[in-house]
Amino acid sequence: MYLVAGLGNPGAEYAKTRHNLGFWAVDELAVRLGVKNFKAKHRALLAEAKLGATGLIILKPQTFMNESGLAVQAASAWHKIAPDRLIVIYDDVDLEVGQIRIREKGSAGGHHGMESIIAHLGTTEFARVRIGIGRDSLTGDVSDYVLQPVPAAQRAALQQAAVTAAEAVEQIIARGLPAAMSQFNG
């Protein structure tokens, strides 16, 4: 079984922001896997699915971004999912708009949601699918930038990136992390 957590902030006011790209990607994954409904559990919205013979828990933490680790840790503990079966999808200002990058482990890179997950799990040893939001128009605080609605000029690229991120998760599960990294990190 895998736990796939897309990061974002709860509430309609955040739905179209850069910081919610993790939610966009898990919503796309849910559609691809035929998931119709999420249920509230573990301080998150959660759905169960199958990819071939492999079970998945798809998670959208309903804590705010800075406390994402509460939901991820609770779901992984309840479902007995080891960190090597966790995939986290989130936005990254250090990648160009729409770029996808898969990593097998590493630091939080200044992302507060990732800092929370690392703190609550006590490890950096889990897969990540990062979606680039760029920093070209970043003029002030990163927090203000990530909470801005996605501009119309970037919307199509970021919607496509969410689709690609969902595909990347499917490939990580189906073919393994090295093969998926080779395919998507080009």
Secondary structure, 3 states (H helix, E strand, C coil): CEEEEECCCCCHHHCCEHHHHHHHHHHHHHHHCCCCCCEEECCEEEEEEEECCEEEEEEEECCCHHHHHHHHHHHHHHCCCCHHHEEEEEEECCCCCCCEEEECCCCCCCCHHHHHHHHHHCCCCCEEEEEECCCCCCCCCHHHHHCCECCHHHHHHHHHHHHHHHHHHHHHHHHCHHHHHHHHCC
